Amino acid sequence: MATTTTPSAAVRLDWLRVLAIAAVFLFHSALRPTGLAVKNPTTYPALKSLPRW
């Protein structure tokens, strides 16, 4: 009779990987270079209502 075990260590590592990727994404999205952005002199009122990333 075969016994089945839950891969708890693998599941924990998967969640740790998900949290690490989310942390890296949030960290990099918080970094906003101020002098490296290319600015367009034409502005669009519809885009001003969007949140600034």
C-alpha positions as CSV (number, residue, x, y, z in Angstrom):
1,M,0.0,0.0,0.0
2,A,1.5,3.3,-1.1
3,T,1.4,6.2,1.3
4,T,1.0,9.7,0.1
5,T,2.7,12.6,1.8
6,T,2.1,16.3,1.2
7,P,5.1,18.1,-0.1
8,S,5.1,20.7,2.6
9,A,8.7,21.8,2.2
10,A,8.2,22.3,-1.6
11,V,5.0,24.3,-1.0
12,R,6.8,26.5,1.6
13,L,9.6,27.1,-0.9
14,D,7.1,28.0,-3.6
15,W,5.4,30.6,-1.3
16,L,8.8,31.9,-0.3
17,R,9.6,32.3,-4.0
18,V,6.3,34.1,-4.7
19,L,6.9,36.5,-1.8
20,A,10.5,37.2,-2.9
21,I,9.4,38.0,-6.4
22,A,6.6,40.3,-5.1
23,A,9.1,42.0,-2.8
24,V,11.6,42.6,-5.6
25,F,8.7,43.9,-7.9
26,L,7.5,46.3,-5.2
27,F,11.1,47.5,-4.5
28,H,11.8,48.2,-8.1
29,S,8.5,49.8,-8.8
30,A,9.2,52.2,-5.9
31,L,12.5,53.3,-7.5
32,R,11.7,56.2,-9.8
33,P,14.6,57.8,-11.6
34,T,14.0,61.5,-11.8
35,G,16.6,62.5,-14.4
36,L,16.4,59.5,-16.7
37,A,12.9,59.9,-18.0
38,V,12.2,61.2,-21.4
39,K,9.6,64.0,-21.3
40,N,7.1,64.8,-24.0
41,P,6.1,68.4,-24.3
42,T,2.6,67.4,-25.4
43,T,0.3,66.5,-22.5
44,Y,-3.0,64.6,-22.7
45,P,-5.7,65.4,-20.2
46,A,-7.1,61.9,-20.2
47,L,-3.7,60.5,-19.0
48,K,-3.4,63.0,-16.1
49,S,-6.2,61.3,-14.2
50,L,-4.1,58.1,-14.0
51,P,-2.0,57.6,-10.9
52,R,1.6,58.5,-11.3
53,W,3.9,55.5,-11.0
